[in-house]
Amino acid sequence: MAAVMVATILFGQDASVAEYSKAVSKMKGVQSACGLAVKTNHKAAVKNDEVTNGDMYIEAPDKICLTFNNCADQLIMNSGLFTMTVAGKRYVTDSKKEPIFATFQAVLESIIGGGVNTAFASMENVKMTKNGTDVVITITPKQDAPAASNASEKGAKQKVSRVGKMFTSFVIVVNSANSGLKSIRMNGKGANYTLYEISGTKTGEAVDSKFFK
């Protein structure tokens, strides 16, 4: 997978909105879905990756859960709220406070909706490329912080949550064969990353609301 990512960065051609929309079109009008998920936790200082099998759940228009180890490890988007549970400990951030998570939310909501809304494609911190039949969406932090709205805020540093500090960029891969979402890679500092790979997606499956809490 790492080699594929490098190849995409070096040789990938720009992908059009139409190509992206085609890759996620099977989700259009779908209210819920579930599938299998594999989580790979890569740390440069550790010889072997940690690989865990789990499940994925989606509920339109804005909920997704990737869950492992009986919910002891999870990544949840519920509207604009992101919750990460690592070894039973929860970390929460709000997309309203974290620009990179706001973009992350926009992309995931577009995938869940089958590409009905593709406004994210024009965002300055989004890059779409092609890798074979995959469309690869890379999200990086915005370079400039927003201007302070009043004198009391000028010079104040933007607060970033602990979850926000964990990641330097997100790479989302979509493909029609996977009913849209194929993988999510959350890059950390250095060569560290967490990769979620999705397969066997079934649309229309009933999903318990407990997975989004």
Biotite code that builds the C-alpha atoms (Angstrom):
import biotite.structure as struc

atoms = struc.array([
    struc.Atom([0.000, 0.000, 0.000], chain_id="A", res_id=1, res_name="MET", atom_name="CA", element="C"),
    struc.Atom([2.837, 2.402, 0.820], chain_id="A", res_id=2, res_name="ALA", atom_name="CA", element="C"),
    struc.Atom([4.332, 1.773, -2.620], chain_id="A", res_id=3, res_name="ALA", atom_name="CA", element="C"),
    struc.Atom([0.954, 2.501, -4.227], chain_id="A", res_id=4, res_name="VAL", atom_name="CA", element="C"),
    struc.Atom([0.723, 5.797, -2.359], chain_id="A", res_id=5, res_name="MET", atom_name="CA", element="C"),
    struc.Atom([4.207, 6.828, -3.485], chain_id="A", res_id=6, res_name="VAL", atom_name="CA", element="C"),
    struc.Atom([3.406, 5.923, -7.085], chain_id="A", res_id=7, res_name="ALA", atom_name="CA", element="C"),
    struc.Atom([0.234, 7.970, -6.912], chain_id="A", res_id=8, res_name="THR", atom_name="CA", element="C"),
    struc.Atom([2.093, 11.016, -5.645], chain_id="A", res_id=9, res_name="ILE", atom_name="CA", element="C"),
    struc.Atom([4.820, 10.764, -8.256], chain_id="A", res_id=10, res_name="LEU", atom_name="CA", element="C"),
    struc.Atom([2.927, 9.634, -11.342], chain_id="A", res_id=11, res_name="PHE", atom_name="CA", element="C"),
    struc.Atom([-0.791, 10.109, -10.659], chain_id="A", res_id=12, res_name="GLY", atom_name="CA", element="C"),
    struc.Atom([-2.760, 12.212, -13.109], chain_id="A", res_id=13, res_name="GLN", atom_name="CA", element="C"),
    struc.Atom([-5.393, 14.672, -11.978], chain_id="A", res_id=14, res_name="ASP", atom_name="CA", element="C"),
    struc.Atom([-8.844, 13.120, -11.621], chain_id="A", res_id=15, res_name="ALA", atom_name="CA", element="C"),
    struc.Atom([-11.958, 14.967, -12.764], chain_id="A", res_id=16, res_name="SER", atom_name="CA", element="C"),
    struc.Atom([-15.094, 15.514, -10.708], chain_id="A", res_id=17, res_name="VAL", atom_name="CA", element="C"),
    struc.Atom([-16.913, 13.280, -13.206], chain_id="A", res_id=18, res_name="ALA", atom_name="CA", element="C"),
    struc.Atom([-14.466, 10.428, -12.559], chain_id="A", res_id=19, res_name="GLU", atom_name="CA", element="C"),
    struc.Atom([-14.898, 10.848, -8.822], chain_id="A", res_id=20, res_name="TYR", atom_name="CA", element="C"),
    struc.Atom([-18.708, 10.947, -9.112], chain_id="A", res_id=21, res_name="SER", atom_name="CA", element="C"),
    struc.Atom([-18.681, 7.730, -11.157], chain_id="A", res_id=22, res_name="LYS", atom_name="CA", element="C"),
    struc.Atom([-16.561, 5.993, -8.502], chain_id="A", res_id=23, res_name="ALA", atom_name="CA", element="C"),
    struc.Atom([-19.076, 6.749, -5.725], chain_id="A", res_id=24, res_name="VAL", atom_name="CA", element="C"),
    struc.Atom([-22.314, 6.650, -7.739], chain_id="A", res_id=25, res_name="SER", atom_name="CA", element="C"),
    struc.Atom([-23.460, 3.314, -6.253], chain_id="A", res_id=26, res_name="LYS", atom_name="CA", element="C"),
    struc.Atom([-24.073, 5.102, -2.927], chain_id="A", res_id=27, res_name="MET", atom_name="CA", element="C"),
    struc.Atom([-26.528, 7.579, -4.460], chain_id="A", res_id=28, res_name="LYS", atom_name="CA", element="C"),
    struc.Atom([-29.866, 7.311, -2.663], chain_id="A", res_id=29, res_name="GLY", atom_name="CA", element="C"),
    struc.Atom([-28.579, 4.628, -0.254], chain_id="A", res_id=30, res_name="VAL", atom_name="CA", element="C"),
    struc.Atom([-29.636, 5.192, 3.366], chain_id="A", res_id=31, res_name="GLN", atom_name="CA", element="C"),
    struc.Atom([-27.279, 2.724, 5.040], chain_id="A", res_id=32, res_name="SER", atom_name="CA", element="C"),
    struc.Atom([-24.445, 0.305, 4.348], chain_id="A", res_id=33, res_name="ALA", atom_name="CA", element="C"),
    struc.Atom([-22.036, -2.020, 6.091], chain_id="A", res_id=34, res_name="CYS", atom_name="CA", element="C"),
    struc.Atom([-18.819, -3.780, 5.186], chain_id="A", res_id=35, res_name="GLY", atom_name="CA", element="C"),
    struc.Atom([-15.570, -5.269, 6.397], chain_id="A", res_id=36, res_name="LEU", atom_name="CA", element="C"),
    struc.Atom([-12.671, -3.118, 7.557], chain_id="A", res_id=37, res_name="ALA", atom_name="CA", element="C"),
    struc.Atom([-8.981, -3.837, 8.112], chain_id="A", res_id=38, res_name="VAL", atom_name="CA", element="C"),
    struc.Atom([-6.966, -1.396, 10.206], chain_id="A", res_id=39, res_name="LYS", atom_name="CA", element="C"),
    struc.Atom([-3.193, -1.189, 9.765], chain_id="A", res_id=40, res_name="THR", atom_name="CA", element="C"),
    struc.Atom([-1.313, 0.860, 12.334], chain_id="A", res_id=41, res_name="ASN", atom_name="CA", element="C"),
    struc.Atom([2.191, 1.630, 11.040], chain_id="A", res_id=42, res_name="HIS", atom_name="CA", element="C"),
    struc.Atom([4.868, 3.100, 13.280], chain_id="A", res_id=43, res_name="LYS", atom_name="CA", element="C"),
    struc.Atom([8.271, 3.726, 11.746], chain_id="A", res_id=44, res_name="ALA", atom_name="CA", element="C"),
    struc.Atom([10.047, 2.762, 14.967], chain_id="A", res_id=45, res_name="ALA", atom_name="CA", element="C"),
    struc.Atom([8.293, -0.611, 15.201], chain_id="A", res_id=46, res_name="VAL", atom_name="CA", element="C"),
    struc.Atom([9.308, -3.516, 12.950], chain_id="A", res_id=47, res_name="LYS", atom_name="CA", element="C"),
    struc.Atom([5.869, -5.061, 12.409], chain_id="A", res_id=48, res_name="ASN", atom_name="CA", element="C"),
    struc.Atom([2.614, -3.308, 11.629], chain_id="A", res_id=49, res_name="ASP", atom_name="CA", element="C"),
    struc.Atom([-0.383, -3.847, 13.868], chain_id="A", res_id=50, res_name="GLU", atom_name="CA", element="C"),
    struc.Atom([-3.215, -5.270, 11.736], chain_id="A", res_id=51, res_name="VAL", atom_name="CA", element="C"),
    struc.Atom([-6.772, -5.637, 13.060], chain_id="A", res_id=52, res_name="THR", atom_name="CA", element="C"),
    struc.Atom([-9.972, -6.862, 11.423], chain_id="A", res_id=53, res_name="ASN", atom_name="CA", element="C"),
    struc.Atom([-13.237, -5.075, 12.063], chain_id="A", res_id=54, res_name="GLY", atom_name="CA", element="C"),
    struc.Atom([-16.374, -3.603, 10.525], chain_id="A", res_id=55, res_name="ASP", atom_name="CA", element="C"),
    struc.Atom([-17.629, -0.480, 8.764], chain_id="A", res_id=56, res_name="MET", atom_name="CA", element="C"),
    struc.Atom([-21.068, 1.081, 9.151], chain_id="A", res_id=57, res_name="TYR", atom_name="CA", element="C"),
    struc.Atom([-22.575, 3.983, 7.203], chain_id="A", res_id=58, res_name="ILE", atom_name="CA", element="C"),
    struc.Atom([-25.808, 5.885, 7.654], chain_id="A", res_id=59, res_name="GLU", atom_name="CA", element="C"),
    struc.Atom([-26.831, 8.715, 5.335], chain_id="A", res_id=60, res_name="ALA", atom_name="CA", element="C"),
    struc.Atom([-26.255, 11.578, 5.185], chain_id="A", res_id=61, res_name="PRO", atom_name="CA", element="C"),
    struc.Atom([-23.309, 12.061, 7.546], chain_id="A", res_id=62, res_name="ASP", atom_name="CA", element="C"),
    struc.Atom([-22.455, 9.081, 9.738], chain_id="A", res_id=63, res_name="LYS", atom_name="CA", element="C"),
    struc.Atom([-19.676, 6.533, 9.408], chain_id="A", res_id=64, res_name="ILE", atom_name="CA", element="C"),
    struc.Atom([-18.085, 4.163, 11.910], chain_id="A", res_id=65, res_name="CYS", atom_name="CA", element="C"),
    struc.Atom([-15.004, 1.967, 11.597], chain_id="A", res_id=66, res_name="LEU", atom_name="CA", element="C"),
    struc.Atom([-14.898, -0.317, 14.620], chain_id="A", res_id=67, res_name="THR", atom_name="CA", element="C"),
    struc.Atom([-12.460, -2.945, 15.934], chain_id="A", res_id=68, res_name="PHE", atom_name="CA", element="C"),
    struc.Atom([-11.862, -5.069, 19.032], chain_id="A", res_id=69, res_name="ASN", atom_name="CA", element="C"),
    struc.Atom([-15.472, -4.923, 20.259], chain_id="A", res_id=70, res_name="ASN", atom_name="CA", element="C"),
    struc.Atom([-15.549, -1.118, 19.942], chain_id="A", res_id=71, res_name="CYS", atom_name="CA", element="C"),
    struc.Atom([-12.331, -0.640, 21.954], chain_id="A", res_id=72, res_name="ALA", atom_name="CA", element="C"),
    struc.Atom([-10.825, 0.936, 18.807], chain_id="A", res_id=73, res_name="ASP", atom_name="CA", element="C"),
    struc.Atom([-13.037, 3.125, 16.642], chain_id="A", res_id=74, res_name="GLN", atom_name="CA", element="C"),
    struc.Atom([-13.162, 6.031, 14.220], chain_id="A", res_id=75, res_name="LEU", atom_name="CA", element="C"),
    struc.Atom([-16.589, 7.706, 14.121], chain_id="A", res_id=76, res_name="ILE", atom_name="CA", element="C"),
    struc.Atom([-17.962, 10.651, 12.175], chain_id="A", res_id=77, res_name="MET", atom_name="CA", element="C"),
    struc.Atom([-21.389, 11.708, 13.401], chain_id="A", res_id=78, res_name="ASN", atom_name="CA", element="C"),
    struc.Atom([-22.353, 14.925, 11.615], chain_id="A", res_id=79, res_name="SER", atom_name="CA", element="C"),
    struc.Atom([-19.434, 17.237, 12.434], chain_id="A", res_id=80, res_name="GLY", atom_name="CA", element="C"),
    struc.Atom([-18.256, 15.351, 15.499], chain_id="A", res_id=81, res_name="LEU", atom_name="CA", element="C"),
    struc.Atom([-15.266, 13.009, 15.163], chain_id="A", res_id=82, res_name="PHE", atom_name="CA", element="C"),
    struc.Atom([-14.502, 10.459, 17.864], chain_id="A", res_id=83, res_name="THR", atom_name="CA", element="C"),
    struc.Atom([-11.417, 8.275, 17.972], chain_id="A", res_id=84, res_name="MET", atom_name="CA", element="C"),
    struc.Atom([-11.245, 5.470, 20.511], chain_id="A", res_id=85, res_name="THR", atom_name="CA", element="C"),
    struc.Atom([-7.785, 3.978, 20.977], chain_id="A", res_id=86, res_name="VAL", atom_name="CA", element="C"),
    struc.Atom([-7.363, 1.105, 23.453], chain_id="A", res_id=87, res_name="ALA", atom_name="CA", element="C"),
    struc.Atom([-10.610, 2.163, 25.103], chain_id="A", res_id=88, res_name="GLY", atom_name="CA", element="C"),
    struc.Atom([-9.652, 5.839, 25.487], chain_id="A", res_id=89, res_name="LYS", atom_name="CA", element="C"),
    struc.Atom([-11.805, 8.372, 23.592], chain_id="A", res_id=90, res_name="ARG", atom_name="CA", element="C"),
    struc.Atom([-10.553, 11.491, 21.803], chain_id="A", res_id=91, res_name="TYR", atom_name="CA", element="C"),
    struc.Atom([-13.098, 13.916, 20.370], chain_id="A", res_id=92, res_name="VAL", atom_name="CA", element="C"),
    struc.Atom([-12.837, 16.846, 17.955], chain_id="A", res_id=93, res_name="THR", atom_name="CA", element="C"),
    struc.Atom([-15.340, 19.052, 16.143], chain_id="A", res_id=94, res_name="ASP", atom_name="CA", element="C"),
    struc.Atom([-15.019, 19.882, 12.442], chain_id="A", res_id=95, res_name="SER", atom_name="CA", element="C"),
    struc.Atom([-16.147, 23.444, 13.224], chain_id="A", res_id=96, res_name="LYS", atom_name="CA", element="C"),
    struc.Atom([-12.928, 23.960, 15.188], chain_id="A", res_id=97, res_name="LYS", atom_name="CA", element="C"),
    struc.Atom([-10.541, 21.937, 13.000], chain_id="A", res_id=98, res_name="GLU", atom_name="CA", element="C"),
    struc.Atom([-10.285, 23.033, 9.327], chain_id="A", res_id=99, res_name="PRO", atom_name="CA", element="C"),
    struc.Atom([-8.719, 19.773, 8.156], chain_id="A", res_id=100, res_name="ILE", atom_name="CA", element="C"),
    struc.Atom([-11.538, 17.778, 9.763], chain_id="A", res_id=101, res_name="PHE", atom_name="CA", element="C"),
    struc.Atom([-14.099, 20.102, 8.160], chain_id="A", res_id=102, res_name="ALA", atom_name="CA", element="C"),
    struc.Atom([-12.685, 19.144, 4.749], chain_id="A", res_id=103, res_name="THR", atom_name="CA", element="C"),
    struc.Atom([-12.503, 15.487, 5.810], chain_id="A", res_id=104, res_name="PHE", atom_name="CA", element="C"),
    struc.Atom([-16.202, 15.672, 6.726], chain_id="A", res_id=105, res_name="GLN", atom_name="CA", element="C"),
    struc.Atom([-17.109, 17.275, 3.386], chain_id="A", res_id=106, res_name="ALA", atom_name="CA", element="C"),
    struc.Atom([-15.383, 14.480, 1.445], chain_id="A", res_id=107, res_name="VAL", atom_name="CA", element="C"),
    struc.Atom([-16.875, 11.660, 3.524], chain_id="A", res_id=108, res_name="LEU", atom_name="CA", element="C"),
    struc.Atom([-20.378, 13.153, 3.292], chain_id="A", res_id=109, res_name="GLU", atom_name="CA", element="C"),
    struc.Atom([-19.983, 13.385, -0.483], chain_id="A", res_id=110, res_name="SER", atom_name="CA", element="C"),
    struc.Atom([-18.978, 9.714, -0.665], chain_id="A", res_id=111, res_name="ILE", atom_name="CA", element="C"),
    struc.Atom([-21.905, 8.665, 1.553], chain_id="A", res_id=112, res_name="ILE", atom_name="CA", element="C"),
    struc.Atom([-24.247, 10.689, -0.673], chain_id="A", res_id=113, res_name="GLY", atom_name="CA", element="C"),
    struc.Atom([-23.003, 9.115, -3.879], chain_id="A", res_id=114, res_name="GLY", atom_name="CA", element="C"),
    struc.Atom([-21.286, 12.254, -5.161], chain_id="A", res_id=115, res_name="GLY", atom_name="CA", element="C"),
    struc.Atom([-24.385, 14.469, -5.196], chain_id="A", res_id=116, res_name="VAL", atom_name="CA", element="C"),
    struc.Atom([-22.336, 17.266, -3.610], chain_id="A", res_id=117, res_name="ASN", atom_name="CA", element="C"),
    struc.Atom([-18.808, 17.708, -5.021], chain_id="A", res_id=118, res_name="THR", atom_name="CA", element="C"),
    struc.Atom([-18.095, 21.231, -3.757], chain_id="A", res_id=119, res_name="ALA", atom_name="CA", element="C"),
    struc.Atom([-15.094, 19.888, -1.807], chain_id="A", res_id=120, res_name="PHE", atom_name="CA", element="C"),
    struc.Atom([-13.238, 19.321, -5.105], chain_id="A", res_id=121, res_name="ALA", atom_name="CA", element="C"),
    struc.Atom([-12.578, 23.059, -5.459], chain_id="A", res_id=122, res_name="SER", atom_name="CA", element="C"),
    struc.Atom([-11.107, 23.469, -1.966], chain_id="A", res_id=123, res_name="MET", atom_name="CA", element="C"),
    struc.Atom([-7.508, 24.645, -1.978], chain_id="A", res_id=124, res_name="GLU", atom_name="CA", element="C"),
    struc.Atom([-6.351, 21.873, 0.350], chain_id="A", res_id=125, res_name="ASN", atom_name="CA", element="C"),
    struc.Atom([-7.832, 19.036, -1.745], chain_id="A", res_id=126, res_name="VAL", atom_name="CA", element="C"),
    struc.Atom([-6.055, 17.185, -4.548], chain_id="A", res_id=127, res_name="LYS", atom_name="CA", element="C"),
    struc.Atom([-7.683, 14.470, -6.648], chain_id="A", res_id=128, res_name="MET", atom_name="CA", element="C"),
    struc.Atom([-5.604, 12.051, -8.716], chain_id="A", res_id=129, res_name="THR", atom_name="CA", element="C"),
    struc.Atom([-6.125, 8.772, -10.579], chain_id="A", res_id=130, res_name="LYS", atom_name="CA", element="C"),
    struc.Atom([-4.386, 5.490, -9.843], chain_id="A", res_id=131, res_name="ASN", atom_name="CA", element="C"),
    struc.Atom([-5.758, 2.963, -12.344], chain_id="A", res_id=132, res_name="GLY", atom_name="CA", element="C"),
    struc.Atom([-9.505, 2.798, -11.617], chain_id="A", res_id=133, res_name="THR", atom_name="CA", element="C"),
    struc.Atom([-9.052, 4.418, -8.188], chain_id="A", res_id=134, res_name="ASP", atom_name="CA", element="C"),
    struc.Atom([-9.649, 8.091, -7.491], chain_id="A", res_id=135, res_name="VAL", atom_name="CA", element="C"),
    struc.Atom([-7.324, 9.282, -4.725], chain_id="A", res_id=136, res_name="VAL", atom_name="CA", element="C"),
    struc.Atom([-8.319, 12.327, -2.654], chain_id="A", res_id=137, res_name="ILE", atom_name="CA", element="C"),
    struc.Atom([-5.559, 13.929, -0.590], chain_id="A", res_id=138, res_name="THR", atom_name="CA", element="C"),
    struc.Atom([-6.429, 16.446, 2.126], chain_id="A", res_id=139, res_name="ILE", atom_name="CA", element="C"),
    struc.Atom([-3.715, 18.592, 3.676], chain_id="A", res_id=140, res_name="THR", atom_name="CA", element="C"),
    struc.Atom([-3.975, 21.388, 6.280], chain_id="A", res_id=141, res_name="PRO", atom_name="CA", element="C"),
    struc.Atom([-4.609, 24.889, 5.011], chain_id="A", res_id=142, res_name="LYS", atom_name="CA", element="C"),
    struc.Atom([-1.432, 26.938, 5.036], chain_id="A", res_id=143, res_name="GLN", atom_name="CA", element="C"),
    struc.Atom([-2.855, 30.165, 6.393], chain_id="A", res_id=144, res_name="ASP", atom_name="CA", element="C"),
    struc.Atom([-4.877, 30.458, 9.579], chain_id="A", res_id=145, res_name="ALA", atom_name="CA", element="C"),
    struc.Atom([-8.110, 32.476, 9.300], chain_id="A", res_id=146, res_name="PRO", atom_name="CA", element="C"),
    struc.Atom([-7.854, 36.171, 10.163], chain_id="A", res_id=147, res_name="ALA", atom_name="CA", element="C"),
    struc.Atom([-8.975, 37.203, 13.654], chain_id="A", res_id=148, res_name="ALA", atom_name="CA", element="C"),
    struc.Atom([-12.482, 38.658, 13.653], chain_id="A", res_id=149, res_name="SER", atom_name="CA", element="C"),
    struc.Atom([-11.842, 41.238, 16.368], chain_id="A", res_id=150, res_name="ASN", atom_name="CA", element="C"),
    struc.Atom([-9.038, 42.929, 18.258], chain_id="A", res_id=151, res_name="ALA", atom_name="CA", element="C"),
    struc.Atom([-9.272, 40.604, 21.262], chain_id="A", res_id=152, res_name="SER", atom_name="CA", element="C"),
    struc.Atom([-8.619, 37.615, 18.998], chain_id="A", res_id=153, res_name="GLU", atom_name="CA", element="C"),
    struc.Atom([-5.668, 39.078, 17.104], chain_id="A", res_id=154, res_name="LYS", atom_name="CA", element="C"),
    struc.Atom([-2.429, 37.332, 17.867], chain_id="A", res_id=155, res_name="GLY", atom_name="CA", element="C"),
    struc.Atom([-4.219, 34.459, 19.558], chain_id="A", res_id=156, res_name="ALA", atom_name="CA", element="C"),
    struc.Atom([-3.063, 31.014, 18.493], chain_id="A", res_id=157, res_name="LYS", atom_name="CA", element="C"),
    struc.Atom([-5.641, 28.709, 16.975], chain_id="A", res_id=158, res_name="GLN", atom_name="CA", element="C"),
    struc.Atom([-6.402, 25.886, 19.390], chain_id="A", res_id=159, res_name="LYS", atom_name="CA", element="C"),
    struc.Atom([-5.912, 22.431, 17.963], chain_id="A", res_id=160, res_name="VAL", atom_name="CA", element="C"),
    struc.Atom([-7.319, 19.383, 19.727], chain_id="A", res_id=161, res_name="SER", atom_name="CA", element="C"),
    struc.Atom([-5.243, 16.354, 20.575], chain_id="A", res_id=162, res_name="ARG", atom_name="CA", element="C"),
    struc.Atom([-6.911, 14.506, 17.701], chain_id="A", res_id=163, res_name="VAL", atom_name="CA", element="C"),
    struc.Atom([-6.019, 17.376, 15.355], chain_id="A", res_id=164, res_name="GLY", atom_name="CA", element="C"),
    struc.Atom([-2.367, 17.138, 16.356], chain_id="A", res_id=165, res_name="LYS", atom_name="CA", element="C"),
    struc.Atom([-2.230, 13.428, 15.545], chain_id="A", res_id=166, res_name="MET", atom_name="CA", element="C"),
    struc.Atom([-2.518, 13.804, 11.773], chain_id="A", res_id=167, res_name="PHE", atom_name="CA", element="C"),
    struc.Atom([-0.722, 15.745, 9.033], chain_id="A", res_id=168, res_name="THR", atom_name="CA", element="C"),
    struc.Atom([-2.938, 14.716, 6.101], chain_id="A", res_id=169, res_name="SER", atom_name="CA", element="C"),
    struc.Atom([-5.697, 12.339, 5.009], chain_id="A", res_id=170, res_name="PHE", atom_name="CA", element="C"),
    struc.Atom([-5.749, 10.175, 1.867], chain_id="A", res_id=171, res_name="VAL", atom_name="CA", element="C"),
    struc.Atom([-9.110, 8.744, 0.819], chain_id="A", res_id=172, res_name="ILE", atom_name="CA", element="C"),
    struc.Atom([-9.414, 6.245, -2.053], chain_id="A", res_id=173, res_name="VAL", atom_name="CA", element="C"),
    struc.Atom([-12.721, 5.581, -3.821], chain_id="A", res_id=174, res_name="VAL", atom_name="CA", element="C"),
    struc.Atom([-13.636, 2.968, -6.423], chain_id="A", res_id=175, res_name="ASN", atom_name="CA", element="C"),
    struc.Atom([-17.003, 1.857, -7.782], chain_id="A", res_id=176, res_name="SER", atom_name="CA", element="C"),
    struc.Atom([-16.127, -1.804, -7.139], chain_id="A", res_id=177, res_name="ALA", atom_name="CA", element="C"),
    struc.Atom([-16.096, -0.989, -3.416], chain_id="A", res_id=178, res_name="ASN", atom_name="CA", element="C"),
    struc.Atom([-19.410, 0.910, -3.598], chain_id="A", res_id=179, res_name="SER", atom_name="CA", element="C"),
    struc.Atom([-17.404, 4.109, -3.251], chain_id="A", res_id=180, res_name="GLY", atom_name="CA", element="C"),
    struc.Atom([-15.160, 4.029, -0.214], chain_id="A", res_id=181, res_name="LEU", atom_name="CA", element="C"),
    struc.Atom([-12.086, 1.816, -0.605], chain_id="A", res_id=182, res_name="LYS", atom_name="CA", element="C"),
    struc.Atom([-9.671, 3.133, 2.018], chain_id="A", res_id=183, res_name="SER", atom_name="CA", element="C"),
    struc.Atom([-8.849, 5.956, 4.417], chain_id="A", res_id=184, res_name="ILE", atom_name="CA", element="C"),
    struc.Atom([-5.272, 6.690, 5.345], chain_id="A", res_id=185, res_name="ARG", atom_name="CA", element="C"),
    struc.Atom([-4.583, 9.096, 8.213], chain_id="A", res_id=186, res_name="MET", atom_name="CA", element="C"),
    struc.Atom([-0.955, 10.212, 8.099], chain_id="A", res_id=187, res_name="ASN", atom_name="CA", element="C"),
    struc.Atom([0.806, 11.100, 11.331], chain_id="A", res_id=188, res_name="GLY", atom_name="CA", element="C"),
    struc.Atom([4.184, 12.647, 11.971], chain_id="A", res_id=189, res_name="LYS", atom_name="CA", element="C"),
    struc.Atom([7.103, 11.287, 9.993], chain_id="A", res_id=190, res_name="GLY", atom_name="CA", element="C"),
    struc.Atom([6.314, 7.979, 8.316], chain_id="A", res_id=191, res_name="ALA", atom_name="CA", element="C"),
    struc.Atom([3.631, 6.955, 10.816], chain_id="A", res_id=192, res_name="ASN", atom_name="CA", element="C"),
    struc.Atom([0.097, 6.322, 9.579], chain_id="A", res_id=193, res_name="TYR", atom_name="CA", element="C"),
    struc.Atom([-3.159, 4.500, 10.240], chain_id="A", res_id=194, res_name="THR", atom_name="CA", element="C"),
    struc.Atom([-4.765, 2.842, 7.218], chain_id="A", res_id=195, res_name="LEU", atom_name="CA", element="C"),
    struc.Atom([-8.374, 1.618, 7.044], chain_id="A", res_id=196, res_name="TYR", atom_name="CA", element="C"),
    struc.Atom([-9.176, -0.666, 4.078], chain_id="A", res_id=197, res_name="GLU", atom_name="CA", element="C"),
    struc.Atom([-12.818, -1.384, 3.204], chain_id="A", res_id=198, res_name="ILE", atom_name="CA", element="C"),
    struc.Atom([-14.235, -4.397, 1.365], chain_id="A", res_id=199, res_name="SER", atom_name="CA", element="C"),
    struc.Atom([-17.467, -6.328, 0.927], chain_id="A", res_id=200, res_name="GLY", atom_name="CA", element="C"),
    struc.Atom([-19.706, -3.282, 1.212], chain_id="A", res_id=201, res_name="THR", atom_name="CA", element="C"),
    struc.Atom([-23.425, -4.123, 1.253], chain_id="A", res_id=202, res_name="LYS", atom_name="CA", element="C"),
    struc.Atom([-25.873, -1.286, 0.733], chain_id="A", res_id=203, res_name="THR", atom_name="CA", element="C"),
    struc.Atom([-29.311, -1.077, 2.309], chain_id="A", res_id=204, res_name="GLY", atom_name="CA", element="C"),
    struc.Atom([-28.285, -3.109, 5.360], chain_id="A", res_id=205, res_name="GLU", atom_name="CA", element="C"),
    struc.Atom([-29.857, -1.950, 8.633], chain_id="A", res_id=206, res_name="ALA", atom_name="CA", element="C"),
    struc.Atom([-27.324, -0.328, 10.993], chain_id="A", res_id=207, res_name="VAL", atom_name="CA", element="C"),
    struc.Atom([-27.638, -0.065, 14.797], chain_id="A", res_id=208, res_name="ASP", atom_name="CA", element="C"),
    struc.Atom([-27.394, 3.587, 15.915], chain_id="A", res_id=209, res_name="SER", atom_name="CA", element="C"),
    struc.Atom([-25.091, 2.534, 18.787], chain_id="A", res_id=210, res_name="LYS", atom_name="CA", element="C"),
    struc.Atom([-22.173, 2.496, 16.375], chain_id="A", res_id=211, res_name="PHE", atom_name="CA", element="C"),
    struc.Atom([-22.311, 6.277, 15.914], chain_id="A", res_id=212, res_name="PHE", atom_name="CA", element="C"),
    struc.Atom([-22.187, 7.230, 19.594], chain_id="A", res_id=213, res_name="LYS", atom_name="CA", element="C"),
])
